[in-house]
Amino acid sequence: MNALSVYNVSKSVKDENLFSNVSFGLEMGQHLGIIGKNGAGKSTFLNLIAGRLEPDEGEVTINSSCRVAFLEQDVRFPEGCTLSGFLRLSDDEHIRILTDYENGNHNLMDKIEGLGIWDIEDRYKRYLGELGVHLDLGTPMAILSGGMQKKAAIARILAIEPNILLLDEPTNHLDIPAIEWLESHLAGSIFTVILVTHDRYFLDSICNKIMEIDRHKAYFYEGGYTSFLEGREERINALQKEQDRLSTILRRELEWLHRGPKARTGKDSGRKQRIEEMLGQKTRAEEESRAFSSIARRMGKKILELKNISVSRGDKKILEGFNLEFIKGQRFGVIGENGSGKSTLLEVMTGNLSPDKGEVDTGVNTVFGYYDQTSMHLPLDKTPLEFLSDISEAIVLSSDYVVTPARFLELFGFPSSFHRLPIRVLSGGERRRLYLLSTLVRNPNFLVLDEPTNDLDIDTLRRLEQYILDFPGCVISVSHDRAFLDRTCTELIIMPGAKRFEGTYSDYHESQLSAKNDAPKQEQAKQNQRTIHERDNQKKGLSFKEKREFEELTATIEDLETEKQELESFFSSGKIDTSGENQKRYSEICTKLEKSYQRWEELAQFAD
């Protein structure tokens, strides 16, 4: 069934064309990822789908049977709002009906029963719990961290059970366990999903279609992020061939044009016009900006040493007796759930926070480049060109490559038309990119990056990754972007507790899965050994209590197997499980059966 159709849509903002003549359709269950540079119009496109903006041309049609939920990039709520009140801020029709009933319109009871609206708050609480927010619904939103607020927003849109999900940077501020939970919940779901994200692993796992907005046009690719990269390379190669062909023709034509008036006879009077048309058609093929590799300051023998560091926040211990000595070239990633102390560790390292105990010994030649996600203080009335010129009039990228601030801005996605705009008119992603560049151009030799990937486009992320790979000094990054961690970090610090792990994030994730899978086996082996030991010291046969347990287990297994077969018949019938309760019950049955089988086998060997 068709969920939505977009026909010939165009949109401009402040006389700047974002995209033109975009057309596509999505069926129920399809997942579309939108990719493009900061300022390309990705969030604007989501607002068009949501009906919050009108296109300049074209139309967006939503199936009348579909309900749309929009996860905005920023979480907004009024002063004094609680978790419960935040649920009721939703503009969803079902939430409005429930709120009207709670405000005294009891004529809506039959409608609420028919639509199953009573369960919304229960689903909201369940999703909050699964995302790690175990708080009373009376808790004020204002006291929650940014990550917890984002989890509440995700729980809210899932609780209303829409048909179409619009997600604008859903992974921003989430910890990795929450990202992986959302990934598993959406992958293969019956929702139609349109999402904007820079998380490449998330795109690859969730999406079966990619839309790239590039130079005011939309390009479509089947599959996830990996397929997009392959398709994009083919498109760029084809474009390059066309540019090469045009360049050859233009070179010949321009040579003719430069020969002088005598060479241009009357029969070639239209030739000049054709040259001008070709010049207008010629567009530059997309090319990667030159890799950014600044000259870092010289490092001394001593870089940074943390000695027996302890830090607490209230009753919560963040670090206790932590020791770490950095050597040149080390690249650490810091991971952990929201509120586990990742940013606190960076604050201690850079001297912005004094530890409760211990010593931070910084080398005399160590110069930090600290990208702090919470302190992005930019001079909003200045232009990007003025801002960078205040830092340096000449930016050294390598021993033989020095550029002006204007050229540097161009290299990193700020065309000349942006140079003299006030910083206040830049998008959130463009401001973060400018702040990141201002951190890097100061030529530090120790990079400290706190969530550097939030709001950056994928092209900027790749440049940052290459910068880190080429960086000769030390790097420590707090990040939830698994692709970024895999590419840039060779060691991890896991918070809380600051446990060290040597390897990439994927190595760590695999080790955790392996340990999780082995734990039940190890526990079962121990239990079997205990049982055998106990049996060796007891008479043969079952006790009265064990015989009764054995009989009950046999009946329980029969009932569970019957229910399992009924659910499997339902799944194979093609019917849609809109609530997800059947799938949840099926998982519970499989788990109970496995445990029941194990216990039954233990008892069976001693039964008469």
C-alpha positions as CSV (number, residue, x, y, z in Angstrom):
1,M,0.0,0.0,0.0
2,N,1.3,3.5,-0.9
3,A,2.0,5.5,2.2
4,L,3.0,8.9,0.7
5,S,3.8,10.5,-2.7
6,V,6.0,13.5,-3.4
7,Y,5.4,15.1,-6.8
8,N,7.6,17.7,-8.4
9,V,8.4,19.5,-5.1
10,S,10.6,22.6,-5.1
11,K,11.6,24.8,-2.2
12,S,13.6,28.0,-1.6
13,V,14.4,29.7,1.7
14,K,15.4,33.3,1.7
15,D,15.8,33.3,-2.1
16,E,18.2,30.4,-1.8
17,N,17.1,27.4,-3.9
18,L,17.3,24.2,-1.8
19,F,16.0,21.5,-4.1
20,S,13.9,21.4,-7.3
21,N,11.5,18.9,-9.0
22,V,11.7,16.1,-6.4
23,S,9.4,13.2,-7.0
24,F,9.1,9.8,-5.4
25,G,6.7,7.5,-3.6
26,L,7.1,5.2,-0.6
27,E,5.1,2.0,0.2
28,M,4.2,1.0,3.7
29,G,7.3,-0.4,5.5
30,Q,9.9,1.4,3.3
31,H,12.7,3.2,5.0
32,L,14.2,6.3,3.3
33,G,17.4,8.0,4.5
34,I,18.1,11.6,3.4
35,I,21.8,12.6,3.0
36,G,23.3,15.9,2.1
37,K,25.6,18.7,3.3
38,N,24.6,21.0,6.1
39,G,22.2,23.6,4.7
40,A,21.2,21.4,1.8
41,G,17.6,21.3,3.0
42,K,17.3,17.9,4.7
43,S,15.3,19.2,7.7
44,T,13.3,21.5,5.5
45,F,12.3,18.5,3.4
46,L,11.0,16.6,6.5
47,N,9.0,19.7,7.5
48,L,7.4,19.7,4.0
49,I,6.4,16.0,4.5
50,A,5.0,16.8,7.9
51,G,2.9,19.7,6.5
52,R,4.6,22.3,8.6
53,L,5.9,24.0,5.5
54,E,4.4,24.5,2.1
55,P,6.4,23.7,-1.1
56,D,6.9,26.5,-3.6
57,E,5.9,24.1,-6.3
58,G,4.5,20.5,-6.4
59,E,2.6,18.6,-3.7
60,V,3.0,16.0,-1.0
61,T,0.2,13.5,-0.6
62,I,-0.2,11.3,2.6
63,N,-2.4,8.3,2.5
64,S,-5.6,9.2,4.4
65,S,-5.3,6.0,6.6
66,C,-1.8,7.0,7.8
67,R,-0.9,8.9,10.9
68,V,2.4,10.8,10.9
69,A,4.8,11.4,13.9
70,F,7.7,13.8,13.7
71,L,10.8,13.6,15.8
72,E,12.4,17.0,15.6
73,Q,16.1,17.6,16.0
74,D,15.6,19.6,19.2
75,V,13.4,18.6,22.1
76,R,11.1,21.5,23.1
77,F,8.8,21.8,26.1
78,P,7.4,24.7,28.3
79,E,8.7,25.6,31.7
80,G,7.4,23.2,34.4
81,C,6.6,20.4,32.0
82,T,6.9,16.9,33.4
83,L,7.4,13.6,31.5
84,S,3.6,13.0,31.7
85,G,2.9,16.5,30.4
86,F,5.5,16.0,27.6
87,L,3.5,13.1,26.3
88,R,0.4,15.2,26.1
89,L,2.2,18.0,24.2
90,S,2.1,15.8,21.1
91,D,-0.1,17.1,18.3
92,D,-1.2,13.6,17.4
93,E,-4.9,13.1,17.1
94,H,-5.1,10.3,19.6
95,I,-3.3,12.3,22.2
96,R,-5.7,15.2,21.6
97,I,-8.7,12.9,22.1
98,L,-7.2,11.5,25.4
99,T,-6.4,15.0,26.6
100,D,-10.0,16.2,25.8
101,Y,-11.4,13.3,27.8
102,E,-9.1,14.0,30.8
103,N,-10.3,17.6,30.6
104,G,-13.9,16.5,31.1
105,N,-15.3,15.5,27.7
106,H,-16.5,12.0,28.8
107,N,-18.5,11.6,25.6
108,L,-15.3,10.4,24.0
109,M,-15.1,7.2,26.0
110,D,-16.5,4.9,23.3
111,K,-14.1,6.5,20.7
112,I,-11.2,6.0,23.1
113,E,-12.1,2.3,23.6
114,G,-12.5,1.7,19.8
115,L,-9.1,3.3,19.0
116,G,-7.2,1.6,21.9
117,I,-6.1,5.0,23.2
118,W,-6.1,3.9,26.9
119,D,-2.8,2.1,26.4
120,I,-0.8,5.1,25.1
121,E,0.6,6.0,28.5
122,D,1.4,2.4,29.3
123,R,3.3,2.1,26.0
124,Y,5.1,5.4,26.7
125,K,6.3,4.1,30.1
126,R,7.4,0.8,28.6
127,Y,9.4,2.5,25.9
128,L,11.0,4.9,28.4
129,G,12.0,1.9,30.5
130,E,13.5,0.0,27.5
131,L,15.5,3.2,26.6
132,G,16.9,3.3,30.2
133,V,14.7,6.1,31.6
134,H,13.4,4.6,34.9
135,L,11.7,7.7,36.3
136,D,8.3,8.7,37.6
137,L,6.2,10.4,35.0
138,G,5.9,13.4,37.4
139,T,9.7,14.1,36.9
140,P,10.3,17.6,35.4
141,M,11.7,17.5,31.9
142,A,14.1,20.4,32.7
143,I,16.2,18.3,35.1
144,L,16.8,15.6,32.6
145,S,20.0,15.4,30.5
146,G,19.8,16.1,26.8
147,G,20.1,12.4,26.1
148,M,17.2,11.5,28.4
149,Q,15.0,14.3,26.9
150,K,15.7,12.7,23.4
151,K,14.7,9.3,24.8
152,A,11.5,10.8,26.1
153,A,10.8,12.2,22.6
154,I,11.5,8.9,21.0
155,A,9.2,7.0,23.5
156,R,6.4,9.5,22.8
157,I,6.4,9.1,19.0
158,L,6.5,5.3,19.3
159,A,3.8,5.2,21.9
160,I,1.2,6.7,19.6
161,E,1.9,3.9,17.1
162,P,1.9,6.0,13.9
163,N,2.2,4.6,10.3
164,I,4.8,7.1,9.2
165,L,7.8,8.2,11.2
166,L,9.8,11.3,10.3
167,L,13.1,11.4,12.3
168,D,15.4,14.4,12.2
169,E,18.8,13.3,13.6
170,P,17.3,10.7,16.0
171,T,20.7,9.5,17.3
172,N,22.0,12.9,18.4
173,H,22.7,12.9,22.2
174,L,21.8,9.2,22.6
175,D,24.2,6.8,24.1
176,I,25.2,3.7,22.1
177,P,22.9,1.2,23.9
178,A,19.9,3.5,23.1
179,I,21.0,3.9,19.5
180,E,21.2,0.1,19.1
181,W,17.8,-0.4,20.8
182,L,16.2,2.1,18.3
183,E,18.0,0.4,15.5
184,S,16.7,-3.0,16.4
185,H,13.2,-1.6,16.9
186,L,13.0,0.1,13.5
187,A,14.9,-2.4,11.3
188,G,12.3,-4.4,9.4
189,S,9.4,-2.6,11.2
190,I,6.1,-2.0,9.6
191,F,6.6,1.8,10.0
192,T,7.3,3.9,6.9
193,V,10.3,5.8,8.0
194,I,12.0,8.9,6.5
195,L,15.1,9.9,8.5
196,V,17.9,12.4,8.4
197,T,21.0,11.2,10.2
198,H,24.8,11.3,9.9
199,D,25.1,7.9,11.6
200,R,26.4,5.7,8.8
201,Y,25.9,2.4,10.6
202,F,22.3,3.4,11.5
203,L,21.6,4.3,7.8
204,D,23.0,1.0,6.7
205,S,21.0,-1.0,9.2
206,I,17.6,0.8,8.8
207,C,17.3,2.1,5.3
208,N,16.3,0.3,2.1
209,K,16.4,3.5,0.1
210,I,18.6,6.7,0.1
211,M,17.9,10.1,-1.2
212,E,20.9,12.4,-1.6
213,I,20.3,16.2,-2.0
214,D,23.3,17.5,-3.9
215,R,23.4,20.9,-5.6
216,H,19.7,21.5,-5.5
217,K,18.8,18.1,-7.0
218,A,17.7,14.8,-5.5
219,Y,19.4,11.5,-6.4
220,F,17.9,8.1,-5.3
221,Y,19.7,4.9,-4.5
222,E,18.3,1.5,-3.6
223,G,19.6,-0.1,-0.4
224,G,21.4,1.3,2.6
225,Y,24.5,3.5,3.1
226,T,26.9,1.0,1.6
227,S,24.8,0.8,-1.6
228,F,24.6,4.6,-1.7
229,L,28.4,4.9,-1.7
230,E,28.7,2.5,-4.6
231,G,25.9,4.2,-6.5
232,R,27.3,7.7,-5.8
233,E,30.7,6.7,-7.1
234,E,29.1,5.5,-10.3
235,R,27.2,8.8,-10.6
236,I,30.3,10.9,-10.0
237,N,32.4,8.8,-12.5
238,A,29.7,9.3,-15.1
239,L,29.6,13.0,-14.4
240,Q,33.4,13.3,-14.6
241,K,33.3,11.6,-18.0
242,E,30.8,14.1,-19.2
243,Q,32.9,17.0,-17.8
244,D,36.0,15.5,-19.6
245,R,34.1,15.4,-22.9
246,L,32.8,19.0,-22.5
247,S,36.3,20.2,-21.6
248,T,37.8,18.7,-24.8
249,I,35.1,20.3,-27.0
250,L,35.4,23.6,-25.2
251,R,39.2,23.7,-25.5
252,R,38.9,23.2,-29.3
253,E,36.1,25.8,-29.6
254,L,37.9,28.3,-27.5
255,E,41.1,27.9,-29.6
256,W,39.0,28.7,-32.6
257,L,37.4,31.7,-30.8
258,H,40.8,33.1,-30.0
259,R,42.1,33.0,-33.6
260,G,40.6,36.4,-34.3
261,P,37.8,37.8,-36.5
262,K,39.2,36.5,-39.8
263,A,38.7,32.9,-38.8
264,R,35.0,33.4,-38.0
265,T,33.2,33.3,-41.3
266,G,29.5,34.0,-41.8
267,K,28.5,30.3,-41.8
268,D,30.0,30.0,-38.2
269,S,28.1,33.0,-36.9
270,G,26.2,30.8,-34.4
271,R,29.4,29.0,-33.2
272,K,30.1,31.6,-30.5
273,Q,26.6,31.2,-29.1
274,R,27.1,27.4,-29.0
275,I,30.4,27.9,-27.0
276,E,28.6,30.1,-24.5
277,E,25.8,27.4,-24.1
278,M,28.4,24.7,-23.5
279,L,30.1,26.9,-20.9
280,G,26.8,27.2,-19.2
281,Q,26.2,23.4,-19.3
282,K,29.6,22.6,-17.9
283,T,29.5,21.9,-14.2
284,R,32.3,20.8,-12.1
285,A,32.2,17.1,-11.1
286,E,32.1,16.6,-7.4
287,E,35.5,16.4,-5.9
288,E,36.7,15.8,-2.4
289,S,38.2,18.8,-0.7
290,R,41.9,18.6,0.0
291,A,42.6,16.6,3.1
292,F,43.1,18.8,6.1
293,S,46.4,18.0,7.8
294,S,47.6,20.9,9.9
295,I,51.1,21.1,11.4
296,A,50.8,20.2,15.1
297,R,53.1,21.8,17.7
298,R,56.0,19.7,18.9
299,M,55.2,17.5,21.9
300,G,57.5,17.0,24.8
301,K,58.5,13.8,26.4
302,K,55.8,14.2,29.0
303,I,52.4,14.7,27.5
304,L,49.7,14.0,30.1
305,E,49.5,11.8,33.1
306,L,46.5,11.1,35.4
307,K,47.6,9.8,38.8
308,N,45.2,8.1,41.1
309,I,42.2,10.3,40.0
310,S,38.9,10.1,41.9
311,V,35.9,12.2,41.1
312,S,32.3,12.0,42.5
313,R,29.1,13.8,41.7
314,G,27.0,13.7,44.8
315,D,26.8,10.1,45.9
316,K,27.8,8.8,42.4
317,K,31.5,7.9,41.9
318,I,32.6,8.8,38.4
319,L,36.3,7.9,38.7
320,E,38.1,6.1,41.5
321,G,41.9,5.6,41.6
322,F,42.2,6.1,37.8
323,N,45.6,6.2,36.3
324,L,46.6,6.9,32.7
325,E,49.7,8.1,31.0
326,F,49.5,9.2,27.3
327,I,52.1,8.5,24.7
328,K,52.5,10.2,21.3
329,G,50.0,9.0,18.7
330,Q,47.5,7.4,21.0
331,R,43.8,7.7,19.9
332,F,41.2,6.9,22.6
333,G,37.5,6.7,22.3
334,V,35.3,7.3,25.4
335,I,32.0,5.5,25.5
336,G,29.2,4.9,28.1
337,E,25.6,5.6,28.8
338,N,24.2,9.2,29.2
339,G,25.3,10.6,32.6
340,S,28.1,8.0,33.1
341,G,30.8,10.7,33.3
342,K,32.3,10.9,29.8
343,S,32.4,14.7,29.6
344,T,33.6,14.9,33.3
345,L,36.7,12.8,32.3
346,L,37.6,15.3,29.6
347,E,37.0,18.2,32.0
348,V,39.5,16.7,34.4
349,M,42.0,16.0,31.7
350,T,42.0,19.5,30.4
351,G,42.2,21.2,33.8
352,N,38.7,22.6,33.7
353,L,37.6,20.5,36.7
354,S,39.7,19.6,39.7
355,P,39.5,16.0,40.8
356,D,38.5,15.1,44.4
357,K,41.8,13.2,44.7
358,G,44.8,12.6,42.6
359,E,47.0,14.7,40.3
360,V,46.8,15.8,36.7
361,D,50.3,16.3,35.4
362,T,50.3,18.1,32.0
363,G,53.5,18.4,29.9
364,V,54.9,21.9,29.4
365,N,54.6,21.6,25.6
366,T,51.1,20.0,25.6
367,V,48.5,22.3,23.9
368,F,44.9,21.1,24.0
369,G,42.5,21.7,21.2
370,Y,39.2,21.2,23.2
371,Y,36.0,20.9,21.2
372,D,33.4,21.2,24.0
373,Q,29.8,20.3,23.0
374,T,28.3,22.5,25.7
375,S,30.4,25.7,25.3
376,M,30.1,26.6,21.6
377,H,30.4,30.4,22.1
378,L,30.7,31.9,18.7
379,P,30.5,35.7,18.0
380,L,27.1,35.7,16.3
381,D,27.4,39.2,15.0
382,K,30.7,38.5,13.2
383,T,31.0,36.8,9.9
384,P,32.8,33.4,9.4
385,L,35.6,35.3,7.6
386,E,36.1,37.8,10.4
387,F,36.0,35.0,13.0
388,L,38.7,32.9,11.4
389,S,40.8,36.0,10.5
390,D,40.9,37.0,14.2
391,I,42.5,33.6,14.9
392,S,45.0,33.7,12.0
393,E,45.6,35.6,8.8
394,A,47.5,32.7,7.4
395,I,46.5,29.1,8.0
396,V,49.2,26.5,7.7
397,L,47.9,23.2,6.4
398,S,51.3,21.6,5.6
399,S,54.9,22.7,5.2
400,D,54.2,23.8,1.6
401,Y,50.6,24.8,1.8
402,V,49.5,28.0,3.5
403,V,46.0,29.5,2.8
404,T,44.0,32.6,3.7
405,P,41.0,32.3,5.9
406,A,38.7,32.8,2.9
407,R,40.3,29.9,1.0
408,F,40.2,27.8,4.1
409,L,36.5,28.3,4.5
410,E,36.0,27.3,0.9
411,L,37.9,24.1,1.3
412,F,35.6,23.1,4.1
413,G,32.2,23.7,2.7
414,F,31.7,27.5,3.1
415,P,31.3,29.1,-0.3
416,S,32.2,32.7,-0.8
417,S,28.5,33.7,-0.5
418,F,28.7,32.6,3.2
419,H,31.9,34.5,4.1
420,R,30.2,37.8,4.9
421,L,27.0,36.6,6.4
422,P,26.6,37.0,10.2
423,I,27.2,33.7,12.0
424,R,23.8,34.0,13.6
425,V,22.1,33.1,10.3
426,L,24.1,29.8,9.8
427,S,22.3,26.5,10.5
428,G,23.2,24.5,13.7
429,G,25.3,22.1,11.7
430,E,27.2,25.0,9.9
431,R,27.9,26.6,13.3
432,R,29.3,23.4,14.7
433,R,31.5,22.9,11.6
434,L,32.8,26.5,12.0
435,Y,33.5,25.9,15.7
436,L,35.3,22.6,14.9
437,L,37.5,24.4,12.3
438,S,38.3,27.1,14.8
439,T,39.5,24.4,17.2
440,L,41.7,22.7,14.6
441,V,43.4,25.7,13.0
442,R,45.0,26.7,16.3
443,N,47.5,23.9,15.7
444,P,47.1,21.9,18.9
445,N,49.0,18.7,19.6
446,F,46.4,17.1,21.8
447,L,42.8,16.9,20.5
448,V,40.0,16.6,23.1
449,L,36.7,16.1,21.2
450,D,33.4,16.0,23.1
451,E,30.7,14.6,20.7
452,P,32.3,16.1,17.6
453,T,29.9,14.3,15.2
454,N,26.6,15.8,16.4
455,D,24.9,17.9,13.6
456,L,27.9,17.5,11.1
457,D,27.2,16.3,7.6
458,I,28.8,13.0,6.4
459,D,31.3,14.8,4.1
460,T,32.6,16.9,7.1
461,L,32.7,13.7,9.2
462,R,34.9,12.0,6.7
463,R,37.3,15.0,6.6
464,L,37.5,15.0,10.4
465,E,38.2,11.3,10.4
466,Q,41.0,11.7,7.9
467,Y,42.4,14.6,9.9
468,I,42.6,12.5,13.0
469,L,44.2,9.6,11.2
470,D,46.9,11.9,9.9
471,F,47.3,13.8,13.2
472,P,50.7,13.1,14.8
473,G,49.7,14.0,18.4
474,C,47.2,12.5,20.9
475,V,43.4,12.3,20.4
476,I,40.6,11.5,22.9
477,S,37.0,11.6,21.6
478,V,33.7,11.1,23.4
479,S,31.3,9.9,20.7
480,H,28.3,7.7,20.1
481,D,29.0,7.4,16.4
482,R,30.1,3.8,16.0
483,A,31.5,4.4,12.5
484,F,33.6,7.3,13.7
485,L,34.9,5.3,16.7
486,D,35.8,2.4,14.5
487,R,37.7,4.6,12.0
488,T,39.6,6.9,14.4
489,C,40.1,5.0,17.7
490,T,42.5,2.2,18.6
491,E,41.7,2.0,22.3
492,L,38.5,2.7,24.3
493,I,37.7,3.9,27.8
494,I,34.4,2.6,29.0
495,M,32.5,4.7,31.5
496,P,31.6,4.6,34.3
497,G,34.7,3.2,36.0
498,A,37.1,4.2,33.1
499,K,37.8,0.6,32.1
500,R,40.3,0.3,29.3
501,F,39.8,-1.8,26.2
502,E,42.4,-2.3,23.4
503,G,40.7,-2.3,20.0
504,T,38.0,-0.6,18.0
505,Y,34.3,-0.2,19.0
506,S,33.3,-3.2,16.8
507,D,35.9,-5.3,18.6
508,Y,34.5,-4.3,21.9
509,H,30.9,-4.8,20.8
510,E,31.8,-8.3,19.6
511,S,33.5,-9.1,22.9
512,Q,30.4,-8.0,24.8
513,L,28.1,-10.2,22.7
514,S,30.4,-13.1,23.1
515,A,30.5,-12.7,26.8
516,K,26.8,-12.3,27.0
517,N,26.2,-15.5,25.0
518,D,28.8,-17.4,27.0
519,A,27.5,-16.3,30.4
520,P,24.3,-18.5,30.4
521,K,26.4,-21.5,29.2
522,Q,29.0,-21.0,31.9
523,E,26.3,-20.7,34.6
524,Q,24.5,-23.7,33.3
525,A,27.7,-25.8,33.4
526,K,28.2,-24.7,37.0
527,Q,24.6,-25.6,37.8
528,N,25.0,-29.0,36.2
529,Q,28.2,-29.7,38.1
530,R,26.4,-28.7,41.4
531,T,23.5,-31.0,40.5
532,I,25.7,-34.0,39.7
533,H,27.6,-33.4,42.9
534,E,24.4,-33.3,44.9
535,R,23.1,-36.4,43.2
536,D,26.3,-38.3,44.0
537,N,25.5,-37.8,47.6
538,Q,21.9,-38.5,47.5
539,K,19.8,-41.6,46.9
540,K,18.5,-42.3,43.3
541,G,15.1,-41.0,42.2
542,L,13.1,-37.8,42.6
543,S,11.7,-36.4,45.8
544,F,8.0,-35.9,46.0
545,K,8.4,-32.2,45.4
546,E,10.6,-32.9,42.3
547,K,8.1,-35.4,40.9
548,R,5.4,-32.7,41.1
549,E,7.7,-30.2,39.5
550,F,8.4,-32.7,36.7
551,E,4.7,-33.3,36.0
552,E,3.9,-29.6,36.0
553,L,6.9,-28.9,33.6
554,T,5.6,-31.5,31.2
555,A,2.2,-29.8,31.1
556,T,3.7,-26.4,30.8
557,I,5.9,-27.4,27.9
558,E,2.9,-28.8,26.0
559,D,0.9,-25.6,26.6
560,L,3.8,-23.4,25.5
561,E,4.5,-25.4,22.4
562,T,0.8,-25.2,21.4
563,E,0.8,-21.4,21.8
564,K,4.0,-21.1,19.9
565,Q,2.5,-23.0,16.9
566,E,-0.6,-20.8,17.0
567,L,1.6,-17.7,16.8
568,E,3.7,-19.1,14.0
569,S,0.5,-19.8,12.0
570,F,-0.5,-16.1,12.6
571,F,2.9,-14.8,11.4
572,S,2.7,-17.0,8.2
573,S,-0.9,-15.9,7.4
574,G,0.3,-12.5,6.3
575,K,-1.7,-10.6,8.9
576,I,-0.1,-7.5,10.4
577,D,0.7,-7.4,14.1
578,T,0.2,-3.6,14.6
579,S,0.7,-3.6,18.3
580,G,3.8,-5.8,18.3
581,E,2.4,-7.8,21.3
582,N,2.3,-11.1,19.3
583,Q,6.0,-10.8,18.5
584,K,6.8,-9.9,22.1
585,R,4.8,-12.9,23.4
586,Y,6.5,-15.2,20.9
587,S,10.0,-14.1,22.2
588,E,8.8,-14.7,25.8
589,I,7.6,-18.2,24.9
590,C,10.9,-19.2,23.2
591,T,12.8,-18.1,26.3
592,K,10.5,-19.9,28.7
593,L,10.6,-23.1,26.6
594,E,14.4,-23.1,26.5
595,K,14.6,-22.9,30.4
596,S,11.8,-25.5,30.8
597,Y,13.5,-27.9,28.4
598,Q,16.8,-27.6,30.4
599,R,15.1,-28.2,33.8
600,W,12.9,-31.1,32.4
601,E,16.1,-32.8,31.1
602,E,17.8,-32.5,34.6
603,L,14.8,-34.1,36.3
604,A,14.1,-36.7,33.6
605,Q,17.4,-38.5,34.2
606,F,16.4,-39.3,37.8
607,A,12.7,-40.0,37.1
608,D,11.5,-43.6,37.5
